[in-house]
Each structure stands twice: as structure tokens, then as C-alpha cells.
Amino acid sequence: MFASKCVGVALSGGGVLGAAHIGVLEVLEEHAIRPFCVTGASAGSAVGVAYCAGLGLQRIKELALAMRWAKLGRVVLPRRGLLDGSRLEDYVIELIGDRTFDQLQIPFAVAAADILTEELVILSEGRVAPAVRASCALPGVFTPVEYEGRLLVDGGIINNLPVAAARDLGAEYVIAVDLSSPMTGERQPPNTMLDMWLLMLSTLIRNTHREVALADVVIRPDVGEFSYIDLGHVPELIERGRQAAQEMMPVVLSDLGVEEQRAS
């Protein structure tokens, strides 16, 4: 099955909720929809880089199930964050090598934010690992990343869903995966400073309306009941991603002018 347009996929940030992206990508592959390009913010950049490097979704799923916060950084108090994020950069290199963006199998870009100029920075050239580290550098949790003369943090605080970046990479049809659904169910009050900070940031990164309007279709996994930091629900998050993608497949297939067909 061949789509009539170059398909781009934009993956939003959302901490651990990013596991839902795996389920979405699984369903796309099952329908033989292979992205021409991928963009990501924060957690979306972490899933996106593994996918664009060609690790395969089964391997990515295994990595998500085995993920621990200790793999992402060392405690550096009283610096500009709780963790320095260096282990995340090393981990990316361990998984895919110290590649540059042009060495990936699928064109890829990540969203970061310049903390000094308050500008959105889209990274699609140079070394991949530090770019992903910068895109995941949640302010107050991870220290900012010095990258090509800029001081960068999590792009989600400015643009949590880089749809325009996918257009810039050449996508004619963009599937956006938005994890910024409202919290549902019973919610516990924040008990620590980290809980409070994450609560405030979760409000900030929901400001994705402008980018959503640029997408051709938006997939919204029902993840509002889950925590941004709890690694204990990865299987459920992947399944929520699958469910949301399956619900939108008739729209996607119709838009792309293809018949319902499963990849062999």
C-alpha cells in the first residue's frame, strides 16, 4: 500500500506518557503507513530518535519497559536541576551510536527551547544525542544543555507538538500525536516540590492549539489518568496509544486515498 502523500508524524512531549507513541507507531506500521519524517518534543523526541534510527518497535517497547530514571541522569543538587541528563545522552549513544541527524534512516527533528532568548529551536542537523538530551531537559528537573552556543531546555514549554517542523522536513500530510489530554479520575494533591513543578509544567505544555491546527489529523491517546513520572504503567500506555490510533485509522486511510489493508 502506498500513500498518495508524504506522511509526517509529530510526537508530543509528556514524560512517561510518551510510551503511548509506541502504540500509535505500531498501528501505523500494521497498516503499512511508514512515515517520511518524524518530529518530537521531549518524550516524543526520545521515542522518535529510536524509531528513526531503525531500532524497530519491538526493541523500543522492550527499552520502554526496562526504563528507569537512574538511566537518565545523575543527581546534581544544588545546580540548575535535579539531574544533569548526561546519562540520557550516553544512553542514546549506546543505543544508536553517536550519529548525526543525516545518518538516521528517517528524517528527524526535535523541538527545544532557548532558555535565554525564550525562542523555539528546531534541531535537525549535527549530533543527535545532545539534541535529544536538550529536548528532554525539563526545567527544574534536568539541567539546561549547552548546544551550539545556546542554553536549551525541553521544547515542550514553548511548542509541545512540532507539526510545523514536520512540514519543514517535507511532510505533505501530518499525523500529530497529542498526549496533553486533561487529567481524569481521582488525582492526588502534590506532595513534593517536584510534584508541584510537574503539575505546573503539565499545564504549560497543553498549549498546543496553534500546532494542532496545522496537522491533518490528531491522535489523542486517553492518558489523562496516568502520571508523567510513574514508570509502572508502560504496557497500559502503549495500549492506549494503539486504541487511539485504531480509532483514527479510517480517517487517515481515507485522507491518504488508500484502502484498509494490513502490512504483511
C-alpha positions as a Python dict, from the first residue, in 0.01 Angstrom:
ca = {
    (1, 'M'): (0, 0, 0),
    (2, 'F'): (139, 337, -99),
    (3, 'A'): (10, 662, 44),
    (4, 'S'): (-60, 939, -202),
    (5, 'K'): (127, 1191, 14),
    (6, 'C'): (450, 1208, 214),
    (7, 'V'): (340, 1135, 570),
    (8, 'G'): (498, 1308, 868),
    (9, 'V'): (440, 1215, 1230),
    (10, 'A'): (470, 1473, 1511),
    (11, 'L'): (509, 1326, 1861),
    (12, 'S'): (430, 1546, 2160),
    (13, 'G'): (603, 1553, 2496),
    (14, 'G'): (453, 1406, 2809),
    (15, 'G'): (715, 1232, 3020),
    (16, 'V'): (636, 866, 3075),
    (17, 'L'): (312, 916, 2880),
    (18, 'G'): (537, 908, 2573),
    (19, 'A'): (509, 529, 2581),
    (20, 'A'): (173, 577, 2409),
    (21, 'H'): (363, 688, 2097),
    (22, 'I'): (491, 332, 2061),
    (23, 'G'): (137, 201, 2031),
    (24, 'V'): (48, 464, 1770),
    (25, 'L'): (353, 379, 1560),
    (26, 'E'): (269, 9, 1586),
    (27, 'V'): (-76, 66, 1439),
    (28, 'L'): (63, 283, 1159),
    (29, 'E'): (308, 7, 1067),
    (30, 'E'): (33, -256, 1081),
    (31, 'H'): (-147, -54, 815),
    (32, 'A'): (174, -18, 613),
    (33, 'I'): (195, 355, 679),
    (34, 'R'): (563, 437, 710),
    (35, 'P'): (647, 796, 795),
    (36, 'F'): (851, 1003, 555),
    (37, 'C'): (969, 1206, 855),
    (38, 'V'): (922, 1229, 1232),
    (39, 'T'): (943, 1521, 1474),
    (40, 'G'): (929, 1515, 1851),
    (41, 'A'): (929, 1724, 2165),
    (42, 'S'): (1064, 1590, 2493),
    (43, 'A'): (941, 1231, 2532),
    (44, 'G'): (838, 1241, 2167),
    (45, 'S'): (1199, 1305, 2072),
    (46, 'A'): (1314, 1004, 2275),
    (47, 'V'): (1072, 766, 2104),
    (48, 'G'): (1126, 935, 1769),
    (49, 'V'): (1503, 904, 1767),
    (50, 'A'): (1489, 532, 1839),
    (51, 'Y'): (1233, 482, 1563),
    (52, 'C'): (1418, 694, 1306),
    (53, 'A'): (1744, 515, 1386),
    (54, 'G'): (1579, 188, 1287),
    (55, 'L'): (1572, 9, 1623),
    (56, 'G'): (1232, -144, 1549),
    (57, 'L'): (919, -111, 1758),
    (58, 'Q'): (962, -441, 1941),
    (59, 'R'): (1304, -328, 2062),
    (60, 'I'): (1172, 18, 2151),
    (61, 'K'): (893, -142, 2352),
    (62, 'E'): (1146, -356, 2541),
    (63, 'L'): (1353, -47, 2621),
    (64, 'A'): (1046, 139, 2747),
    (65, 'L'): (950, -149, 2975),
    (66, 'A'): (1303, -159, 3118),
    (67, 'M'): (1342, 218, 3162),
    (68, 'R'): (1447, 357, 3499),
    (69, 'W'): (1501, 721, 3594),
    (70, 'A'): (1855, 642, 3707),
    (71, 'K'): (1946, 583, 3341),
    (72, 'L'): (1871, 943, 3253),
    (73, 'G'): (2098, 1147, 3477),
    (74, 'R'): (2296, 1196, 3795),
    (75, 'V'): (2172, 1399, 4091),
    (76, 'V'): (2345, 1738, 4083),
    (77, 'L'): (2179, 1946, 4357),
    (78, 'P'): (2209, 2239, 4414),
    (79, 'R'): (2271, 2303, 4043),
    (80, 'R'): (2009, 2424, 3791),
    (81, 'G'): (1817, 2098, 3804),
    (82, 'L'): (1778, 1775, 3999),
    (83, 'L'): (1951, 1566, 3730),
    (84, 'D'): (2217, 1658, 3478),
    (85, 'G'): (2078, 1446, 3192),
    (86, 'S'): (2422, 1323, 3086),
    (87, 'R'): (2320, 961, 3119),
    (88, 'L'): (2036, 1016, 2874),
    (89, 'E'): (2284, 1144, 2616),
    (90, 'D'): (2514, 848, 2685),
    (91, 'Y'): (2218, 611, 2665),
    (92, 'V'): (2116, 741, 2323),
    (93, 'I'): (2473, 691, 2201),
    (94, 'E'): (2478, 340, 2348),
    (95, 'L'): (2158, 251, 2161),
    (96, 'I'): (2214, 408, 1819),
    (97, 'G'): (2576, 524, 1816),
    (98, 'D'): (2698, 883, 1810),
    (99, 'R'): (2510, 960, 1490),
    (100, 'T'): (2430, 1287, 1321),
    (101, 'F'): (2078, 1362, 1200),
    (102, 'D'): (2169, 1288, 839),
    (103, 'Q'): (2280, 938, 940),
    (104, 'L'): (1932, 838, 1059),
    (105, 'Q'): (1713, 615, 842),
    (106, 'I'): (1417, 856, 857),
    (107, 'P'): (1444, 1238, 855),
    (108, 'F'): (1404, 1360, 1212),
    (109, 'A'): (1385, 1687, 1406),
    (110, 'V'): (1341, 1773, 1773),
    (111, 'A'): (1198, 2077, 1949),
    (112, 'A'): (1397, 2255, 2220),
    (113, 'A'): (1367, 2596, 2384),
    (114, 'D'): (1643, 2854, 2431),
    (115, 'I'): (1604, 2948, 2796),
    (116, 'L'): (1787, 3280, 2748),
    (117, 'T'): (1604, 3411, 2441),
    (118, 'E'): (1275, 3225, 2504),
    (119, 'E'): (1284, 3107, 2142),
    (120, 'L'): (1175, 2776, 1997),
    (121, 'V'): (1472, 2592, 1847),
    (122, 'I'): (1418, 2309, 1598),
    (123, 'L'): (1722, 2083, 1578),
    (124, 'S'): (1767, 1871, 1265),
    (125, 'E'): (2140, 1892, 1198),
    (126, 'G'): (2453, 1790, 1385),
    (127, 'R'): (2483, 1530, 1659),
    (128, 'V'): (2160, 1360, 1759),
    (129, 'A'): (2228, 1255, 2119),
    (130, 'P'): (2282, 1602, 2273),
    (131, 'A'): (1984, 1735, 2075),
    (132, 'V'): (1756, 1470, 2225),
    (133, 'R'): (1900, 1542, 2569),
    (134, 'A'): (1818, 1911, 2522),
    (135, 'S'): (1465, 1837, 2403),
    (136, 'C'): (1407, 1627, 2716),
    (137, 'A'): (1565, 1873, 2962),
    (138, 'L'): (1256, 1954, 3167),
    (139, 'P'): (1333, 2281, 3351),
    (140, 'G'): (1392, 2230, 3720),
    (141, 'V'): (1429, 1855, 3675),
    (142, 'F'): (1718, 1836, 3426),
    (143, 'T'): (1990, 2098, 3393),
    (144, 'P'): (1987, 2307, 3071),
    (145, 'V'): (2205, 2181, 2786),
    (146, 'E'): (2471, 2390, 2616),
    (147, 'Y'): (2431, 2317, 2245),
    (148, 'E'): (2590, 2511, 1959),
    (149, 'G'): (2611, 2834, 2158),
    (150, 'R'): (2263, 2811, 2308),
    (151, 'L'): (2134, 2710, 2650),
    (152, 'L'): (1850, 2470, 2576),
    (153, 'V'): (1571, 2306, 2773),
    (154, 'D'): (1263, 2095, 2699),
    (155, 'G'): (1097, 2228, 2385),
    (156, 'G'): (756, 2138, 2524),
    (157, 'I'): (743, 2456, 2731),
    (158, 'I'): (710, 2655, 2406),
    (159, 'N'): (591, 2402, 2149),
    (160, 'N'): (490, 2060, 2271),
    (161, 'L'): (376, 1934, 1930),
    (162, 'P'): (617, 2025, 1645),
    (163, 'V'): (381, 1994, 1348),
    (164, 'A'): (531, 2286, 1155),
    (165, 'A'): (872, 2121, 1184),
    (166, 'A'): (733, 1814, 1007),
    (167, 'R'): (607, 2038, 726),
    (168, 'D'): (953, 2191, 702),
    (169, 'L'): (1103, 1843, 661),
    (170, 'G'): (878, 1786, 361),
    (171, 'A'): (567, 1622, 503),
    (172, 'E'): (253, 1678, 297),
    (173, 'Y'): (23, 1505, 546),
    (174, 'V'): (96, 1529, 919),
    (175, 'I'): (-33, 1292, 1184),
    (176, 'A'): (1, 1462, 1523),
    (177, 'V'): (3, 1255, 1841),
    (178, 'D'): (-106, 1477, 2129),
    (179, 'L'): (-58, 1350, 2485),
    (180, 'S'): (-186, 1665, 2652),
    (181, 'S'): (-528, 1526, 2740),
    (182, 'P'): (-676, 1658, 3065),
    (183, 'M'): (-633, 1463, 3385),
    (184, 'T'): (-921, 1228, 3461),
    (185, 'G'): (-1017, 1020, 3759),
    (186, 'E'): (-905, 1083, 4115),
    (187, 'R'): (-592, 1292, 4142),
    (188, 'Q'): (-370, 1312, 4446),
    (189, 'P'): (-252, 1656, 4562),
    (190, 'P'): (120, 1727, 4505),
    (191, 'N'): (332, 1612, 4797),
    (192, 'T'): (676, 1733, 4693),
    (193, 'M'): (832, 2028, 4515),
    (194, 'L'): (888, 1802, 4213),
    (195, 'D'): (519, 1707, 4208),
    (196, 'M'): (424, 2075, 4219),
    (197, 'W'): (665, 2167, 3940),
    (198, 'L'): (539, 1887, 3717),
    (199, 'L'): (182, 1996, 3782),
    (200, 'M'): (262, 2348, 3665),
    (201, 'L'): (451, 2227, 3360),
    (202, 'S'): (170, 1991, 3263),
    (203, 'T'): (-49, 2298, 3232),
    (204, 'L'): (208, 2482, 3022),
    (205, 'I'): (263, 2205, 2769),
    (206, 'R'): (-108, 2175, 2695),
    (207, 'N'): (-80, 2497, 2497),
    (208, 'T'): (-62, 2319, 2162),
    (209, 'H'): (-362, 2470, 1985),
    (210, 'R'): (-167, 2653, 1715),
    (211, 'E'): (30, 2344, 1613),
    (212, 'V'): (-276, 2119, 1631),
    (213, 'A'): (-441, 2342, 1371),
    (214, 'L'): (-153, 2271, 1132),
    (215, 'A'): (-199, 1893, 1149),
    (216, 'D'): (-414, 1695, 907),
    (217, 'V'): (-525, 1453, 1177),
    (218, 'V'): (-470, 1445, 1553),
    (219, 'I'): (-450, 1124, 1754),
    (220, 'R'): (-518, 1180, 2124),
    (221, 'P'): (-449, 873, 2342),
    (222, 'D'): (-661, 864, 2656),
    (223, 'V'): (-377, 901, 2907),
    (224, 'G'): (-519, 1163, 3142),
    (225, 'E'): (-540, 926, 3438),
    (226, 'F'): (-168, 843, 3429),
    (227, 'S'): (130, 1023, 3583),
    (228, 'Y'): (404, 1195, 3385),
    (229, 'I'): (668, 1023, 3601),
    (230, 'D'): (528, 682, 3703),
    (231, 'L'): (708, 410, 3507),
    (232, 'G'): (473, 140, 3633),
    (233, 'H'): (209, 174, 3361),
    (234, 'V'): (406, 148, 3037),
    (235, 'P'): (208, -151, 2897),
    (236, 'E'): (-121, 30, 2956),
    (237, 'L'): (12, 347, 2794),
    (238, 'I'): (123, 157, 2484),
    (239, 'E'): (-222, 1, 2460),
    (240, 'R'): (-390, 342, 2496),
    (241, 'G'): (-179, 462, 2204),
    (242, 'R'): (-290, 163, 1997),
    (243, 'Q'): (-656, 221, 2077),
    (244, 'A'): (-645, 588, 1984),
    (245, 'A'): (-463, 518, 1657),
    (246, 'Q'): (-704, 240, 1560),
    (247, 'E'): (-997, 476, 1614),
    (248, 'M'): (-846, 729, 1373),
    (249, 'M'): (-726, 484, 1106),
    (250, 'P'): (-1039, 509, 890),
    (251, 'V'): (-986, 886, 868),
    (252, 'V'): (-615, 853, 793),
    (253, 'L'): (-664, 587, 526),
    (254, 'S'): (-941, 785, 362),
    (255, 'D'): (-734, 1105, 362),
    (256, 'L'): (-440, 922, 205),
    (257, 'G'): (-657, 763, -60),
    (258, 'V'): (-577, 405, 32),
    (259, 'E'): (-789, 104, 115),
    (260, 'E'): (-794, -75, 450),
    (261, 'Q'): (-500, -312, 435),
    (262, 'R'): (-271, -475, 685),
    (263, 'A'): (105, -495, 645),
    (264, 'S'): (227, -844, 570),
}
